[in-house]
């Protein structure tokens, strides 16, 4: 039985990684990760600026 190294070449792997499907998936994963990190940072900043919900009572 041949080794995987003999079946799959470096060029085949590079071409697969350059494919639109892989590029699109990687971009989407990066966007999702950054979106979550931005949301968390904004939530933290707002909490720091405004205080927690328990600290905020609405005065009428």
mmJSON file of the N, C-alpha and C atoms, coordinates in Angstrom:
{"data_MODEL":{"atom_site":{
"group_PDB":["ATOM","ATOM","ATOM","ATOM","ATOM","ATOM","ATOM","ATOM","ATOM","ATOM","ATOM","ATOM","ATOM","ATOM","ATOM","ATOM","ATOM","ATOM","ATOM","ATOM","ATOM","ATOM","ATOM","ATOM","ATOM","ATOM","ATOM","ATOM","ATOM","ATOM","ATOM","ATOM","ATOM","ATOM","ATOM","ATOM","ATOM","ATOM","ATOM","ATOM","ATOM","ATOM","ATOM","ATOM","ATOM","ATOM","ATOM","ATOM","ATOM","ATOM","ATOM","ATOM","ATOM","ATOM","ATOM","ATOM","ATOM","ATOM","ATOM","ATOM","ATOM","ATOM","ATOM","ATOM","ATOM","ATOM","ATOM","ATOM","ATOM","ATOM","ATOM","ATOM","ATOM","ATOM","ATOM","ATOM","ATOM","ATOM","ATOM","ATOM","ATOM","ATOM","ATOM","ATOM","ATOM","ATOM","ATOM","ATOM","ATOM","ATOM","ATOM","ATOM","ATOM","ATOM","ATOM","ATOM","ATOM","ATOM","ATOM","ATOM","ATOM","ATOM","ATOM","ATOM","ATOM","ATOM","ATOM","ATOM","ATOM","ATOM","ATOM","ATOM","ATOM","ATOM","ATOM","ATOM","ATOM","ATOM","ATOM","ATOM","ATOM","ATOM","ATOM","ATOM","ATOM","ATOM","ATOM","ATOM","ATOM","ATOM","ATOM","ATOM","ATOM","ATOM","ATOM","ATOM","ATOM","ATOM","ATOM","ATOM","ATOM","ATOM","ATOM","ATOM","ATOM","ATOM","ATOM","ATOM","ATOM","ATOM","ATOM","ATOM","ATOM","ATOM","ATOM","ATOM","ATOM","ATOM","ATOM","ATOM","ATOM","ATOM","ATOM","ATOM","ATOM","ATOM","ATOM","ATOM","ATOM","ATOM","ATOM","ATOM","ATOM","ATOM","ATOM","ATOM","ATOM","ATOM","ATOM","ATOM"],
"id":[1,2,3,4,5,6,7,8,9,10,11,12,13,14,15,16,17,18,19,20,21,22,23,24,25,26,27,28,29,30,31,32,33,34,35,36,37,38,39,40,41,42,43,44,45,46,47,48,49,50,51,52,53,54,55,56,57,58,59,60,61,62,63,64,65,66,67,68,69,70,71,72,73,74,75,76,77,78,79,80,81,82,83,84,85,86,87,88,89,90,91,92,93,94,95,96,97,98,99,100,101,102,103,104,105,106,107,108,109,110,111,112,113,114,115,116,117,118,119,120,121,122,123,124,125,126,127,128,129,130,131,132,133,134,135,136,137,138,139,140,141,142,143,144,145,146,147,148,149,150,151,152,153,154,155,156,157,158,159,160,161,162,163,164,165,166,167,168,169,170,171,172,173,174,175,176,177,178,179,180],
"type_symbol":["N","C","C","N","C","C","N","C","C","N","C","C","N","C","C","N","C","C","N","C","C","N","C","C","N","C","C","N","C","C","N","C","C","N","C","C","N","C","C","N","C","C","N","C","C","N","C","C","N","C","C","N","C","C","N","C","C","N","C","C","N","C","C","N","C","C","N","C","C","N","C","C","N","C","C","N","C","C","N","C","C","N","C","C","N","C","C","N","C","C","N","C","C","N","C","C","N","C","C","N","C","C","N","C","C","N","C","C","N","C","C","N","C","C","N","C","C","N","C","C","N","C","C","N","C","C","N","C","C","N","C","C","N","C","C","N","C","C","N","C","C","N","C","C","N","C","C","N","C","C","N","C","C","N","C","C","N","C","C","N","C","C","N","C","C","N","C","C","N","C","C","N","C","C","N","C","C","N","C","C"],
"label_atom_id":["N","CA","C","N","CA","C","N","CA","C","N","CA","C","N","CA","C","N","CA","C","N","CA","C","N","CA","C","N","CA","C","N","CA","C","N","CA","C","N","CA","C","N","CA","C","N","CA","C","N","CA","C","N","CA","C","N","CA","C","N","CA","C","N","CA","C","N","CA","C","N","CA","C","N","CA","C","N","CA","C","N","CA","C","N","CA","C","N","CA","C","N","CA","C","N","CA","C","N","CA","C","N","CA","C","N","CA","C","N","CA","C","N","CA","C","N","CA","C","N","CA","C","N","CA","C","N","CA","C","N","CA","C","N","CA","C","N","CA","C","N","CA","C","N","CA","C","N","CA","C","N","CA","C","N","CA","C","N","CA","C","N","CA","C","N","CA","C","N","CA","C","N","CA","C","N","CA","C","N","CA","C","N","CA","C","N","CA","C","N","CA","C","N","CA","C","N","CA","C","N","CA","C","N","CA","C","N","CA","C"],
"label_alt_id":[null,null,null,null,null,null,null,null,null,null,null,null,null,null,null,null,null,null,null,null,null,null,null,null,null,null,null,null,null,null,null,null,null,null,null,null,null,null,null,null,null,null,null,null,null,null,null,null,null,null,null,null,null,null,null,null,null,null,null,null,null,null,null,null,null,null,null,null,null,null,null,null,null,null,null,null,null,null,null,null,null,null,null,null,null,null,null,null,null,null,null,null,null,null,null,null,null,null,null,null,null,null,null,null,null,null,null,null,null,null,null,null,null,null,null,null,null,null,null,null,null,null,null,null,null,null,null,null,null,null,null,null,null,null,null,null,null,null,null,null,null,null,null,null,null,null,null,null,null,null,null,null,null,null,null,null,null,null,null,null,null,null,null,null,null,null,null,null,null,null,null,null,null,null,null,null,null,null,null,null],
"label_comp_id":["UNK","UNK","UNK","UNK","UNK","UNK","UNK","UNK","UNK","UNK","UNK","UNK","UNK","UNK","UNK","UNK","UNK","UNK","UNK","UNK","UNK","UNK","UNK","UNK","UNK","UNK","UNK","UNK","UNK","UNK","UNK","UNK","UNK","UNK","UNK","UNK","UNK","UNK","UNK","UNK","UNK","UNK","UNK","UNK","UNK","UNK","UNK","UNK","UNK","UNK","UNK","UNK","UNK","UNK","UNK","UNK","UNK","UNK","UNK","UNK","UNK","UNK","UNK","UNK","UNK","UNK","UNK","UNK","UNK","UNK","UNK","UNK","UNK","UNK","UNK","UNK","UNK","UNK","UNK","UNK","UNK","UNK","UNK","UNK","UNK","UNK","UNK","UNK","UNK","UNK","UNK","UNK","UNK","UNK","UNK","UNK","UNK","UNK","UNK","UNK","UNK","UNK","UNK","UNK","UNK","UNK","UNK","UNK","UNK","UNK","UNK","UNK","UNK","UNK","UNK","UNK","UNK","UNK","UNK","UNK","UNK","UNK","UNK","UNK","UNK","UNK","UNK","UNK","UNK","UNK","UNK","UNK","UNK","UNK","UNK","UNK","UNK","UNK","UNK","UNK","UNK","UNK","UNK","UNK","UNK","UNK","UNK","UNK","UNK","UNK","UNK","UNK","UNK","UNK","UNK","UNK","UNK","UNK","UNK","UNK","UNK","UNK","UNK","UNK","UNK","UNK","UNK","UNK","UNK","UNK","UNK","UNK","UNK","UNK","UNK","UNK","UNK","UNK","UNK","UNK"],
"label_asym_id":["A","A","A","A","A","A","A","A","A","A","A","A","A","A","A","A","A","A","A","A","A","A","A","A","A","A","A","A","A","A","A","A","A","A","A","A","A","A","A","A","A","A","A","A","A","A","A","A","A","A","A","A","A","A","A","A","A","A","A","A","A","A","A","A","A","A","A","A","A","A","A","A","A","A","A","A","A","A","A","A","A","A","A","A","A","A","A","A","A","A","A","A","A","A","A","A","A","A","A","A","A","A","A","A","A","A","A","A","A","A","A","A","A","A","A","A","A","A","A","A","A","A","A","A","A","A","A","A","A","A","A","A","A","A","A","A","A","A","A","A","A","A","A","A","A","A","A","A","A","A","A","A","A","A","A","A","A","A","A","A","A","A","A","A","A","A","A","A","A","A","A","A","A","A","A","A","A","A","A","A"],
"label_entity_id":["1","1","1","1","1","1","1","1","1","1","1","1","1","1","1","1","1","1","1","1","1","1","1","1","1","1","1","1","1","1","1","1","1","1","1","1","1","1","1","1","1","1","1","1","1","1","1","1","1","1","1","1","1","1","1","1","1","1","1","1","1","1","1","1","1","1","1","1","1","1","1","1","1","1","1","1","1","1","1","1","1","1","1","1","1","1","1","1","1","1","1","1","1","1","1","1","1","1","1","1","1","1","1","1","1","1","1","1","1","1","1","1","1","1","1","1","1","1","1","1","1","1","1","1","1","1","1","1","1","1","1","1","1","1","1","1","1","1","1","1","1","1","1","1","1","1","1","1","1","1","1","1","1","1","1","1","1","1","1","1","1","1","1","1","1","1","1","1","1","1","1","1","1","1","1","1","1","1","1","1"],
"label_seq_id":[1,1,1,2,2,2,3,3,3,4,4,4,5,5,5,6,6,6,7,7,7,8,8,8,9,9,9,10,10,10,11,11,11,12,12,12,13,13,13,14,14,14,15,15,15,16,16,16,17,17,17,18,18,18,19,19,19,20,20,20,21,21,21,22,22,22,23,23,23,24,24,24,25,25,25,26,26,26,27,27,27,28,28,28,29,29,29,30,30,30,31,31,31,32,32,32,33,33,33,34,34,34,35,35,35,36,36,36,37,37,37,38,38,38,39,39,39,40,40,40,41,41,41,42,42,42,43,43,43,44,44,44,45,45,45,46,46,46,47,47,47,48,48,48,49,49,49,50,50,50,51,51,51,52,52,52,53,53,53,54,54,54,55,55,55,56,56,56,57,57,57,58,58,58,59,59,59,60,60,60],
"pdbx_PDB_ins_code":[null,null,null,null,null,null,null,null,null,null,null,null,null,null,null,null,null,null,null,null,null,null,null,null,null,null,null,null,null,null,null,null,null,null,null,null,null,null,null,null,null,null,null,null,null,null,null,null,null,null,null,null,null,null,null,null,null,null,null,null,null,null,null,null,null,null,null,null,null,null,null,null,null,null,null,null,null,null,null,null,null,null,null,null,null,null,null,null,null,null,null,null,null,null,null,null,null,null,null,null,null,null,null,null,null,null,null,null,null,null,null,null,null,null,null,null,null,null,null,null,null,null,null,null,null,null,null,null,null,null,null,null,null,null,null,null,null,null,null,null,null,null,null,null,null,null,null,null,null,null,null,null,null,null,null,null,null,null,null,null,null,null,null,null,null,null,null,null,null,null,null,null,null,null,null,null,null,null,null,null],
"Cartn_x":[0.845,0.0,0.891,0.669,1.531,1.272,2.306,2.172,1.334,0.708,-0.079,0.824,2.088,3.011,3.158,3.056,3.199,1.929,0.801,-0.474,-0.806,-0.608,-0.953,0.336,0.462,1.672,1.476,2.578,2.521,1.703,1.898,1.158,-0.346,-0.732,-2.156,-2.748,-2.009,-2.481,-2.553,-1.522,-1.519,-2.679,-2.932,-4.048,-5.386,-5.517,-6.759,-6.949,-5.865,-5.955,-6.242,-5.871,-6.125,-7.527,-8.256,-9.571,-10.529,-11.523,-12.515,-13.265,-13.55,-14.295,-13.522,-12.232,-11.415,-11.244,-10.942,-10.763,-12.023,-13.169,-14.437,-14.697,-14.448,-14.664,-13.74,-12.484,-11.526,-11.938,-12.304,-12.749,-13.961,-14.92,-16.127,-15.799,-14.903,-14.513,-13.83,-12.961,-12.277,-13.29,-14.233,-15.269,-16.103,-16.499,-17.299,-16.535,-15.266,-14.438,-14.277,-13.966,-13.808,-15.114,-16.228,-17.535,-17.818,-17.532,-17.738,-16.824,-15.566,-14.616,-15.022,-15.496,-15.949,-17.172,-18.143,-19.335,-18.958,-18.052,-17.629,-16.923,-16.08,-15.369,-16.335,-17.329,-18.328,-19.148,-19.576,-20.331,-19.524,-18.253,-17.387,-17.228,-17.006,-16.843,-18.115,-19.265,-20.523,-20.764,-20.437,-20.583,-19.654,-18.427,-17.475,-17.962,-18.515,-18.963,-20.267,-21.219,-22.557,-22.779,-21.925,-22.124,-23.021,-23.199,-24.042,-25.509,-26.379,-27.815,-28.337,-27.78,-28.218,-27.9,-26.842,-26.452,-27.29,-27.946,-28.688,-30.176,-30.653,-32.087,-32.572,-33.736,-34.282,-35.013,-34.612,-35.264,-36.284,-37.502,-38.531,-38.887],
"Cartn_y":[-1.175,0.0,1.239,2.176,3.364,4.321,5.041,6.062,7.217,7.95,9.128,10.168,10.224,11.18,10.933,9.696,9.356,9.66,9.726,9.956,11.445,12.156,13.576,14.386,15.238,16.048,17.408,18.09,19.44,20.363,20.242,21.094,20.837,19.599,19.286,19.949,19.896,20.52,22.032,22.632,24.081,24.504,23.766,24.093,23.979,22.979,22.826,23.995,24.416,25.543,26.856,26.949,28.16,28.177,27.113,27.028,28.045,28.44,29.406,28.896,27.618,27.055,27.226,26.94,27.068,28.536,29.374,30.8,31.41,31.072,31.595,31.129,29.869,29.333,29.995,30.2,30.838,32.285,33.011,34.398,34.474,33.587,33.598,33.294,32.346,32.017,33.202,33.886,35.064,36.155,36.399,37.413,37.073,35.811,35.386,35.592,35.221,35.378,36.845,37.674,39.105,39.73,39.321,39.846,39.547,38.329,37.957,38.768,38.942,39.699,41.166,41.732,43.124,43.281,42.372,42.428,42.381,41.499,41.383,42.655,43.222,44.448,45.614,45.709,46.778,46.603,45.381,45.124,45.51,45.147,45.49,46.996,47.673,49.125,49.808,49.363,49.963,49.715,48.529,48.228,49.107,49.3,50.161,51.603,52.067,53.458,53.675,52.789,52.979,52.282,51.367,50.568,49.391,48.549,47.372,47.772,46.879,47.148,47.431,46.804,47.02,48.438,49.022,50.384,51.433,51.06,52.012,51.942,52.936,53.042,54.25,54.127,55.21,56.177,57.431,58.48,59.18,59.359,60.075,61.361],
"Cartn_z":[0.0,0.0,0.0,-0.911,-0.983,0.185,0.548,1.588,1.065,1.967,1.568,0.901,1.336,0.738,-0.755,-1.152,-2.562,-3.358,-2.685,-3.365,-3.438,-2.337,-2.256,-2.28,-3.276,-3.403,-2.751,-2.511,-1.952,-2.852,-4.153,-5.087,-5.017,-4.832,-4.71,-3.467,-2.375,-1.137,-1.307,-1.894,-2.111,-2.998,-4.05,-4.94,-4.219,-3.381,-2.616,-1.658,-1.014,-0.083,-0.8,-2.056,-2.846,-3.453,-3.315,-3.944,-3.329,-4.117,-3.652,-2.428,-2.4,-1.269,0.036,0.001,1.208,1.567,0.582,0.83,1.426,0.862,1.358,2.788,3.064,4.414,5.433,5.061,5.967,6.223,5.166,5.333,6.252,6.062,6.885,8.339,8.565,9.938,10.601,9.865,10.409,10.718,9.801,10.028,11.253,11.393,12.543,13.849,13.846,15.041,15.401,14.401,14.658,15.121,14.54,14.927,16.398,16.826,18.231,19.147,18.729,19.544,19.632,18.522,18.52,19.417,19.302,20.151,21.63,21.982,23.378,23.841,22.989,23.347,23.51,22.629,22.728,24.002,24.283,25.512,26.747,26.76,27.887,28.014,26.891,26.913,27.411,26.927,27.371,28.855,29.32,30.746,31.569,31.095,31.799,31.832,30.726,30.628,31.392,31.191,31.738,33.068,33.418,34.618,34.31,35.286,35.071,35.087,34.644,34.626,36.028,37.025,38.4,38.862,38.315,38.683,37.967,36.887,36.061,36.378,37.072,37.292,36.523,35.93,35.117,36.029,35.967,36.753,35.875,36.407,35.634,36.301],
"occupancy":[1.0,1.0,1.0,1.0,1.0,1.0,1.0,1.0,1.0,1.0,1.0,1.0,1.0,1.0,1.0,1.0,1.0,1.0,1.0,1.0,1.0,1.0,1.0,1.0,1.0,1.0,1.0,1.0,1.0,1.0,1.0,1.0,1.0,1.0,1.0,1.0,1.0,1.0,1.0,1.0,1.0,1.0,1.0,1.0,1.0,1.0,1.0,1.0,1.0,1.0,1.0,1.0,1.0,1.0,1.0,1.0,1.0,1.0,1.0,1.0,1.0,1.0,1.0,1.0,1.0,1.0,1.0,1.0,1.0,1.0,1.0,1.0,1.0,1.0,1.0,1.0,1.0,1.0,1.0,1.0,1.0,1.0,1.0,1.0,1.0,1.0,1.0,1.0,1.0,1.0,1.0,1.0,1.0,1.0,1.0,1.0,1.0,1.0,1.0,1.0,1.0,1.0,1.0,1.0,1.0,1.0,1.0,1.0,1.0,1.0,1.0,1.0,1.0,1.0,1.0,1.0,1.0,1.0,1.0,1.0,1.0,1.0,1.0,1.0,1.0,1.0,1.0,1.0,1.0,1.0,1.0,1.0,1.0,1.0,1.0,1.0,1.0,1.0,1.0,1.0,1.0,1.0,1.0,1.0,1.0,1.0,1.0,1.0,1.0,1.0,1.0,1.0,1.0,1.0,1.0,1.0,1.0,1.0,1.0,1.0,1.0,1.0,1.0,1.0,1.0,1.0,1.0,1.0,1.0,1.0,1.0,1.0,1.0,1.0,1.0,1.0,1.0,1.0,1.0,1.0],
"B_iso_or_equiv":[0.0,0.0,0.0,0.0,0.0,0.0,0.0,0.0,0.0,0.0,0.0,0.0,0.0,0.0,0.0,0.0,0.0,0.0,0.0,0.0,0.0,0.0,0.0,0.0,0.0,0.0,0.0,0.0,0.0,0.0,0.0,0.0,0.0,0.0,0.0,0.0,0.0,0.0,0.0,0.0,0.0,0.0,0.0,0.0,0.0,0.0,0.0,0.0,0.0,0.0,0.0,0.0,0.0,0.0,0.0,0.0,0.0,0.0,0.0,0.0,0.0,0.0,0.0,0.0,0.0,0.0,0.0,0.0,0.0,0.0,0.0,0.0,0.0,0.0,0.0,0.0,0.0,0.0,0.0,0.0,0.0,0.0,0.0,0.0,0.0,0.0,0.0,0.0,0.0,0.0,0.0,0.0,0.0,0.0,0.0,0.0,0.0,0.0,0.0,0.0,0.0,0.0,0.0,0.0,0.0,0.0,0.0,0.0,0.0,0.0,0.0,0.0,0.0,0.0,0.0,0.0,0.0,0.0,0.0,0.0,0.0,0.0,0.0,0.0,0.0,0.0,0.0,0.0,0.0,0.0,0.0,0.0,0.0,0.0,0.0,0.0,0.0,0.0,0.0,0.0,0.0,0.0,0.0,0.0,0.0,0.0,0.0,0.0,0.0,0.0,0.0,0.0,0.0,0.0,0.0,0.0,0.0,0.0,0.0,0.0,0.0,0.0,0.0,0.0,0.0,0.0,0.0,0.0,0.0,0.0,0.0,0.0,0.0,0.0,0.0,0.0,0.0,0.0,0.0,0.0],
"pdbx_formal_charge":[null,null,null,null,null,null,null,null,null,null,null,null,null,null,null,null,null,null,null,null,null,null,null,null,null,null,null,null,null,null,null,null,null,null,null,null,null,null,null,null,null,null,null,null,null,null,null,null,null,null,null,null,null,null,null,null,null,null,null,null,null,null,null,null,null,null,null,null,null,null,null,null,null,null,null,null,null,null,null,null,null,null,null,null,null,null,null,null,null,null,null,null,null,null,null,null,null,null,null,null,null,null,null,null,null,null,null,null,null,null,null,null,null,null,null,null,null,null,null,null,null,null,null,null,null,null,null,null,null,null,null,null,null,null,null,null,null,null,null,null,null,null,null,null,null,null,null,null,null,null,null,null,null,null,null,null,null,null,null,null,null,null,null,null,null,null,null,null,null,null,null,null,null,null,null,null,null,null,null,null],
"auth_seq_id":[1,1,1,2,2,2,3,3,3,4,4,4,5,5,5,6,6,6,7,7,7,8,8,8,9,9,9,10,10,10,11,11,11,12,12,12,13,13,13,14,14,14,15,15,15,16,16,16,17,17,17,18,18,18,19,19,19,20,20,20,21,21,21,22,22,22,23,23,23,24,24,24,25,25,25,26,26,26,27,27,27,28,28,28,29,29,29,30,30,30,31,31,31,32,32,32,33,33,33,34,34,34,35,35,35,36,36,36,37,37,37,38,38,38,39,39,39,40,40,40,41,41,41,42,42,42,43,43,43,44,44,44,45,45,45,46,46,46,47,47,47,48,48,48,49,49,49,50,50,50,51,51,51,52,52,52,53,53,53,54,54,54,55,55,55,56,56,56,57,57,57,58,58,58,59,59,59,60,60,60],
"auth_comp_id":["UNK","UNK","UNK","UNK","UNK","UNK","UNK","UNK","UNK","UNK","UNK","UNK","UNK","UNK","UNK","UNK","UNK","UNK","UNK","UNK","UNK","UNK","UNK","UNK","UNK","UNK","UNK","UNK","UNK","UNK","UNK","UNK","UNK","UNK","UNK","UNK","UNK","UNK","UNK","UNK","UNK","UNK","UNK","UNK","UNK","UNK","UNK","UNK","UNK","UNK","UNK","UNK","UNK","UNK","UNK","UNK","UNK","UNK","UNK","UNK","UNK","UNK","UNK","UNK","UNK","UNK","UNK","UNK","UNK","UNK","UNK","UNK","UNK","UNK","UNK","UNK","UNK","UNK","UNK","UNK","UNK","UNK","UNK","UNK","UNK","UNK","UNK","UNK","UNK","UNK","UNK","UNK","UNK","UNK","UNK","UNK","UNK","UNK","UNK","UNK","UNK","UNK","UNK","UNK","UNK","UNK","UNK","UNK","UNK","UNK","UNK","UNK","UNK","UNK","UNK","UNK","UNK","UNK","UNK","UNK","UNK","UNK","UNK","UNK","UNK","UNK","UNK","UNK","UNK","UNK","UNK","UNK","UNK","UNK","UNK","UNK","UNK","UNK","UNK","UNK","UNK","UNK","UNK","UNK","UNK","UNK","UNK","UNK","UNK","UNK","UNK","UNK","UNK","UNK","UNK","UNK","UNK","UNK","UNK","UNK","UNK","UNK","UNK","UNK","UNK","UNK","UNK","UNK","UNK","UNK","UNK","UNK","UNK","UNK","UNK","UNK","UNK","UNK","UNK","UNK"],
"auth_asym_id":["A","A","A","A","A","A","A","A","A","A","A","A","A","A","A","A","A","A","A","A","A","A","A","A","A","A","A","A","A","A","A","A","A","A","A","A","A","A","A","A","A","A","A","A","A","A","A","A","A","A","A","A","A","A","A","A","A","A","A","A","A","A","A","A","A","A","A","A","A","A","A","A","A","A","A","A","A","A","A","A","A","A","A","A","A","A","A","A","A","A","A","A","A","A","A","A","A","A","A","A","A","A","A","A","A","A","A","A","A","A","A","A","A","A","A","A","A","A","A","A","A","A","A","A","A","A","A","A","A","A","A","A","A","A","A","A","A","A","A","A","A","A","A","A","A","A","A","A","A","A","A","A","A","A","A","A","A","A","A","A","A","A","A","A","A","A","A","A","A","A","A","A","A","A","A","A","A","A","A","A"],
"auth_atom_id":["N","CA","C","N","CA","C","N","CA","C","N","CA","C","N","CA","C","N","CA","C","N","CA","C","N","CA","C","N","CA","C","N","CA","C","N","CA","C","N","CA","C","N","CA","C","N","CA","C","N","CA","C","N","CA","C","N","CA","C","N","CA","C","N","CA","C","N","CA","C","N","CA","C","N","CA","C","N","CA","C","N","CA","C","N","CA","C","N","CA","C","N","CA","C","N","CA","C","N","CA","C","N","CA","C","N","CA","C","N","CA","C","N","CA","C","N","CA","C","N","CA","C","N","CA","C","N","CA","C","N","CA","C","N","CA","C","N","CA","C","N","CA","C","N","CA","C","N","CA","C","N","CA","C","N","CA","C","N","CA","C","N","CA","C","N","CA","C","N","CA","C","N","CA","C","N","CA","C","N","CA","C","N","CA","C","N","CA","C","N","CA","C","N","CA","C","N","CA","C","N","CA","C","N","CA","C","N","CA","C"],
"pdbx_PDB_model_num":[1,1,1,1,1,1,1,1,1,1,1,1,1,1,1,1,1,1,1,1,1,1,1,1,1,1,1,1,1,1,1,1,1,1,1,1,1,1,1,1,1,1,1,1,1,1,1,1,1,1,1,1,1,1,1,1,1,1,1,1,1,1,1,1,1,1,1,1,1,1,1,1,1,1,1,1,1,1,1,1,1,1,1,1,1,1,1,1,1,1,1,1,1,1,1,1,1,1,1,1,1,1,1,1,1,1,1,1,1,1,1,1,1,1,1,1,1,1,1,1,1,1,1,1,1,1,1,1,1,1,1,1,1,1,1,1,1,1,1,1,1,1,1,1,1,1,1,1,1,1,1,1,1,1,1,1,1,1,1,1,1,1,1,1,1,1,1,1,1,1,1,1,1,1,1,1,1,1,1,1]
}}}
